[in-house]
Amino acid sequence: MRHPPDEADRTAALLSACLMEAARGRARTAAHLRVRGPGALPTMLAQGLFTAVAALVVLRLVHGL
């Protein structure tokens, strides 16, 4: 049986959704700009990694995983 979500659960879900939407926006922006040339792939990978790490840190701080 699941427990009803409390304030911390709702906050963590909201932050996760915001970060995911930001990551999608960044991906769309990169696609529209058609980033090319030397260093484009490492830059995009670094941005994605930073977003993922930031999301995990925020979830850990808020949710206490």
C-alpha positions in Angstrom: 0.0 0.0 0.0 1.4 3.4 -1.0 1.5 6.3 1.4 0.0 9.6 0.2 2.6 12.0 -1.2 3.8 14.6 1.3 5.2 18.1 0.6 8.7 16.8 0.1 7.5 14.3 -2.5 5.6 16.9 -4.4 8.5 19.3 -4.3 10.9 16.7 -5.6 8.6 15.8 -8.4 8.1 19.4 -9.4 11.9 20.0 -9.4 12.5 16.9 -11.4 9.9 17.9 -14.0 11.4 21.4 -14.3 14.9 20.0 -14.8 13.7 17.5 -17.4 11.9 20.3 -19.3 15.1 22.4 -19.2 17.1 19.5 -20.6 14.6 19.1 -23.4 14.7 22.8 -24.1 18.5 22.7 -24.2 18.4 19.7 -26.7 15.9 21.5 -28.9 18.0 24.7 -28.9 21.1 22.7 -29.8 19.2 21.1 -32.7 17.9 24.4 -33.9 21.3 26.0 -33.8 22.9 22.9 -35.5 26.0 23.1 -33.4 28.9 21.9 -35.4 32.6 22.0 -35.6 35.4 20.9 -33.2 34.3 20.7 -29.6 30.6 20.7 -30.3 30.0 17.1 -29.2 32.0 17.3 -26.0 30.2 20.6 -25.1 26.8 19.0 -25.6 27.8 15.9 -23.6 29.1 18.1 -20.8 25.8 20.1 -20.7 23.8 16.9 -20.6 26.0 15.5 -17.8 25.8 18.7 -15.8 22.0 18.7 -16.1 21.8 15.1 -14.9 24.2 15.6 -12.0 22.4 18.8 -11.0 19.0 17.0 -11.0 20.4 14.2 -8.9 21.9 16.6 -6.4 18.7 18.6 -6.1 16.6 15.4 -5.6 19.0 14.2 -3.0 18.9 17.4 -1.1 15.2 17.8 -1.3 14.1 14.2 -1.0 16.9 12.9 1.2 17.6 9.8 -0.9 
